[in-house]
Amino acid sequence: MSDDKPAPKTDYKLEPDSELRFEIETKNEKATVVLLNGQAEMFGTELVVKKPYEFLTGAKVAIFTYHGCTIELRGKPDVAYVAKETPMVMYLNANSALEHLRSKAEKEDAQGPIVMVVGPTDVGKTTLCRIFLNYAVRLGRRPIYVDLDVGQGGIAIPGTIGALLVERPAPVAEGFSQQAPLVYHYGHNTPSANSTFYDVLISKLAETTLERLQANKKAKSSGMIINTCGWVKGSGYSHILHTVSAFEVTAIFVLDQERLYNELLRDVKRSVQVVFLPKSGGVVERTKSQRNESRDLRIREYFYGSKMPLFPHSFDVKFSDIKIFKVGSPPLPDSCLPLGMKAEDNYTKLVAVVPGPQLLHHILAVSFAESTDENVIQTNVAGFICVTNVNMEKQVLTILSPQPRPLPQTILLVSDLQFMDSN
């Protein structure tokens, strides 16, 4: 006989313009939500009445209703409450302003709004981007989502930046469909690790996505939503200004920091709209260990999937069949630099890596570059593999790969990020 007890159930009756918030922190715990009646949405995606939605450990959920509803919550989340104070109506108004700009762009065959969301860490930037994207798609738009947050990696994995054409709302308990994203390897989880390289990649991604917008009429009028890192001071602020310029940003939404809002008002062109928005009361600050866990989970999901399990492949690759590089070499004093070379050039230099035990557990990006004659550091990547064993005697690496052998290309870029495969 099974000892499993049925999960406890609680019904929440939500008034208009309120939201049910809950978090699951306990390991291996889960919760299920069912909309019993009325209308509700999670981060801009509508819930279907009577359909169960399951959430696992790490979930931070806010289910909002404009008109009122009843929600059944099964399971034991660590926190669950109804909030009556929420900035969702302000977010909806901001989206209405963007939709007005998109309609105008569509009529005039012009460029739609290019929107950037900025703010310090843990203020809900990714969530606001998701709300804007979901609302846009529900109105028949096809915006491009750009993610510059190398710490979390919302489009591929941490240590990358990328872009994605969004054609349908994100499923309630998952992110946007990951079909055919454009991804560039950066290889670190913070822009400060190699600021020069980070700016080079932002410029390249901006150039490519702006070209793609012009090639697709629907995407052109729909515009772009850009998510950013939470580093907003010093060099972090310089990255924000560089992004505004590179992407030709037309509107900036600043979450929760008036100082940053006022600095941007002072420093960007008058043609760029800068708007201050409050953060949601449901946003939770994460500890360093929670951030690390979130990164590990993101990489695990890349190889093994989340709800729908994926089955990655493990196979050997000969040292002689691949070329491994890292981007950036230790800075040299000016007196040691060749004539005409700047110190920054060192940060974007391709450095050959000799395969060895130091690669164990590291993530490697598989570049689309066919040879080193191409601009490898500015070439997008096909995907990622993880080194699970190094055999110096046989001169082979054992790798975990989403696809069976052979690798699509032979140029690999090493990342600082590591993943311990426990499956």
SULZIDA-V640409 format. One record per residue. N is the residue number from 0. RES is the residue in three letters. SS is DSSP state (H for helix, E for strand, L for the rest). OMEGA is omega as a letter, one per 40 degrees, with the letter a starting at -180 (999 if undefined). Layout:
BEGIN
N;RES;SS;OMEGA, N;RES;SS;OMEGA
END
This chain:
BEGIN
0;MET;L;a, 1;SER;L;i, 2;ASP;L;a, 3;ASP;L;i, 4;LYS;L;i, 5;PRO;L;a, 6;ALA;L;i, 7;PRO;L;a, 8;LYS;E;i, 9;THR;E;i, 10;ASP;E;i, 11;TYR;E;i, 12;LYS;E;a, 13;LEU;E;i, 14;GLU;L;i, 15;PRO;L;i, 16;ASP;L;i, 17;SER;E;i, 18;GLU;E;i, 19;LEU;E;i, 20;ARG;E;i, 21;PHE;E;a, 22;GLU;E;i, 23;ILE;L;a, 24;GLU;L;a, 25;THR;L;a, 26;LYS;L;i, 27;ASN;L;i, 28;GLU;L;i, 29;LYS;E;i, 30;ALA;E;i, 31;THR;E;i, 32;VAL;E;i, 33;VAL;E;i, 34;LEU;E;a, 35;LEU;E;i, 36;ASN;E;a, 37;GLY;E;i, 38;GLN;L;i, 39;ALA;L;i, 40;GLU;E;i, 41;MET;E;a, 42;PHE;L;i, 43;GLY;L;i, 44;THR;E;a, 45;GLU;E;i, 46;LEU;L;i, 47;VAL;L;a, 48;VAL;E;i, 49;LYS;L;i, 50;LYS;L;i, 51;PRO;E;i, 52;TYR;E;a, 53;GLU;E;i, 54;PHE;E;a, 55;LEU;E;i, 56;THR;L;i, 57;GLY;L;a, 58;ALA;L;i, 59;LYS;E;a, 60;VAL;E;i, 61;ALA;E;a, 62;ILE;E;a, 63;PHE;E;i, 64;THR;E;i, 65;TYR;L;a, 66;HIS;L;a, 67;GLY;L;a, 68;CYS;E;i, 69;THR;E;a, 70;ILE;E;i, 71;GLU;E;i, 72;LEU;E;i, 73;ARG;E;i, 74;GLY;E;a, 75;LYS;L;i, 76;PRO;L;a, 77;ASP;L;i, 78;VAL;E;i, 79;ALA;E;i, 80;TYR;E;i, 81;VAL;E;i, 82;ALA;E;i, 83;LYS;L;i, 84;GLU;L;a, 85;THR;L;i, 86;PRO;L;a, 87;MET;H;a, 88;VAL;H;i, 89;MET;H;i, 90;TYR;H;i, 91;LEU;H;i, 92;ASN;H;i, 93;ALA;H;i, 94;ASN;H;i, 95;SER;H;i, 96;ALA;H;i, 97;LEU;H;a, 98;GLU;H;i, 99;HIS;H;i, 100;LEU;H;i, 101;ARG;H;i, 102;SER;H;i, 103;LYS;H;i, 104;ALA;H;a, 105;GLU;H;a, 106;LYS;H;a, 107;GLU;H;a, 108;ASP;L;a, 109;ALA;L;i, 110;GLN;L;i, 111;GLY;L;a, 112;PRO;L;i, 113;ILE;E;a, 114;VAL;E;i, 115;MET;E;i, 116;VAL;E;a, 117;VAL;E;i, 118;GLY;L;i, 119;PRO;L;a, 120;THR;L;i, 121;ASP;L;i, 122;VAL;L;i, 123;GLY;L;a, 124;LYS;H;a, 125;THR;H;i, 126;THR;H;i, 127;LEU;H;i, 128;CYS;H;a, 129;ARG;H;i, 130;ILE;H;i, 131;PHE;H;a, 132;LEU;H;a, 133;ASN;H;i, 134;TYR;H;a, 135;ALA;H;a, 136;VAL;H;i, 137;ARG;H;i, 138;LEU;L;i, 139;GLY;L;i, 140;ARG;L;i, 141;ARG;L;a, 142;PRO;L;i, 143;ILE;E;i, 144;TYR;E;i, 145;VAL;E;i, 146;ASP;E;a, 147;LEU;L;a, 148;ASP;L;a, 149;VAL;L;a, 150;GLY;L;a, 151;GLN;L;i, 152;GLY;L;a, 153;GLY;L;a, 154;ILE;L;i, 155;ALA;L;i, 156;ILE;L;i, 157;PRO;L;a, 158;GLY;L;i, 159;THR;E;i, 160;ILE;E;a, 161;GLY;E;a, 162;ALA;E;a, 163;LEU;E;i, 164;LEU;E;a, 165;VAL;L;a, 166;GLU;L;i, 167;ARG;L;a, 168;PRO;L;i, 169;ALA;L;i, 170;PRO;L;a, 171;VAL;L;a, 172;ALA;L;a, 173;GLU;L;i, 174;GLY;L;a, 175;PHE;L;i, 176;SER;L;a, 177;GLN;L;a, 178;GLN;L;i, 179;ALA;L;i, 180;PRO;L;i, 181;LEU;E;a, 182;VAL;E;i, 183;TYR;E;i, 184;HIS;E;i, 185;TYR;L;i, 186;GLY;L;i, 187;HIS;L;a, 188;ASN;L;i, 189;THR;L;i, 190;PRO;H;a, 191;SER;H;a, 192;ALA;H;i, 193;ASN;H;a, 194;SER;H;a, 195;THR;H;a, 196;PHE;H;a, 197;TYR;H;i, 198;ASP;H;i, 199;VAL;H;a, 200;LEU;H;i, 201;ILE;H;i, 202;SER;H;a, 203;LYS;H;a, 204;LEU;H;i, 205;ALA;H;a, 206;GLU;H;a, 207;THR;H;a, 208;THR;H;i, 209;LEU;H;i, 210;GLU;H;a, 211;ARG;H;i, 212;LEU;H;a, 213;GLN;H;a, 214;ALA;H;a, 215;ASN;L;a, 216;LYS;H;a, 217;LYS;H;i, 218;ALA;H;a, 219;LYS;H;a, 220;SER;H;i, 221;SER;H;i, 222;GLY;L;a, 223;MET;E;i, 224;ILE;E;a, 225;ILE;E;i, 226;ASN;E;a, 227;THR;L;i, 228;CYS;L;i, 229;GLY;L;a, 230;TRP;L;a, 231;VAL;L;i, 232;LYS;L;i, 233;GLY;L;a, 234;SER;H;i, 235;GLY;H;i, 236;TYR;H;i, 237;SER;H;i, 238;HIS;H;i, 239;ILE;H;a, 240;LEU;H;i, 241;HIS;H;i, 242;THR;H;i, 243;VAL;H;a, 244;SER;H;a, 245;ALA;H;a, 246;PHE;L;a, 247;GLU;L;a, 248;VAL;L;a, 249;THR;L;i, 250;ALA;E;i, 251;ILE;E;i, 252;PHE;E;a, 253;VAL;E;a, 254;LEU;E;i, 255;ASP;L;i, 256;GLN;L;a, 257;GLU;H;i, 258;ARG;H;i, 259;LEU;H;i, 260;TYR;H;a, 261;ASN;H;i, 262;GLU;H;a, 263;LEU;H;i, 264;LEU;H;a, 265;ARG;H;a, 266;ASP;H;a, 267;VAL;L;i, 268;LYS;L;a, 269;ARG;L;a, 270;SER;L;i, 271;VAL;L;i, 272;GLN;E;i, 273;VAL;E;a, 274;VAL;E;i, 275;PHE;E;i, 276;LEU;E;i, 277;PRO;L;i, 278;LYS;L;i, 279;SER;L;i, 280;GLY;L;a, 281;GLY;L;a, 282;VAL;L;a, 283;VAL;L;i, 284;GLU;L;a, 285;ARG;L;i, 286;THR;L;i, 287;LYS;H;a, 288;SER;H;i, 289;GLN;H;i, 290;ARG;H;i, 291;ASN;H;i, 292;GLU;H;i, 293;SER;H;i, 294;ARG;H;i, 295;ASP;H;a, 296;LEU;H;i, 297;ARG;H;a, 298;ILE;H;i, 299;ARG;H;a, 300;GLU;H;i, 301;TYR;H;a, 302;PHE;H;a, 303;TYR;H;a, 304;GLY;L;i, 305;SER;L;i, 306;LYS;L;i, 307;MET;L;a, 308;PRO;L;i, 309;LEU;L;a, 310;PHE;L;a, 311;PRO;L;a, 312;HIS;E;i, 313;SER;E;i, 314;PHE;E;a, 315;ASP;E;i, 316;VAL;E;i, 317;LYS;E;i, 318;PHE;H;a, 319;SER;H;a, 320;ASP;H;a, 321;ILE;L;i, 322;LYS;E;a, 323;ILE;E;a, 324;PHE;E;i, 325;LYS;E;a, 326;VAL;E;i, 327;GLY;L;i, 328;SER;L;a, 329;PRO;L;a, 330;PRO;L;i, 331;LEU;L;i, 332;PRO;L;a, 333;ASP;H;a, 334;SER;H;a, 335;CYS;H;a, 336;LEU;L;i, 337;PRO;L;a, 338;LEU;L;i, 339;GLY;L;a, 340;MET;L;i, 341;LYS;L;i, 342;ALA;H;a, 343;GLU;H;a, 344;ASP;H;i, 345;ASN;H;a, 346;TYR;H;a, 347;THR;H;a, 348;LYS;L;i, 349;LEU;E;a, 350;VAL;E;a, 351;ALA;E;i, 352;VAL;L;i, 353;VAL;L;a, 354;PRO;L;i, 355;GLY;L;a, 356;PRO;H;a, 357;GLN;H;a, 358;LEU;H;a, 359;LEU;L;i, 360;HIS;L;a, 361;HIS;E;i, 362;ILE;E;i, 363;LEU;E;i, 364;ALA;E;i, 365;VAL;E;a, 366;SER;E;i, 367;PHE;L;a, 368;ALA;L;a, 369;GLU;L;i, 370;SER;L;a, 371;THR;L;i, 372;ASP;L;i, 373;GLU;L;i, 374;ASN;L;a, 375;VAL;H;a, 376;ILE;H;i, 377;GLN;H;i, 378;THR;L;a, 379;ASN;L;a, 380;VAL;E;a, 381;ALA;E;a, 382;GLY;E;a, 383;PHE;E;i, 384;ILE;E;i, 385;CYS;E;a, 386;VAL;E;a, 387;THR;E;i, 388;ASN;E;i, 389;VAL;E;i, 390;ASN;E;a, 391;MET;L;a, 392;GLU;L;a, 393;LYS;L;a, 394;GLN;L;i, 395;VAL;E;i, 396;LEU;E;i, 397;THR;E;a, 398;ILE;E;i, 399;LEU;E;a, 400;SER;E;i, 401;PRO;L;a, 402;GLN;L;i, 403;PRO;L;i, 404;ARG;L;e, 405;PRO;L;i, 406;LEU;L;a, 407;PRO;L;i, 408;GLN;L;a, 409;THR;L;i, 410;ILE;E;a, 411;LEU;E;i, 412;LEU;E;a, 413;VAL;E;a, 414;SER;E;i, 415;ASP;E;a, 416;LEU;E;a, 417;GLN;E;i, 418;PHE;L;i, 419;MET;L;a, 420;ASP;L;a, 421;SER;L;a, 422;ASN;L;999
END
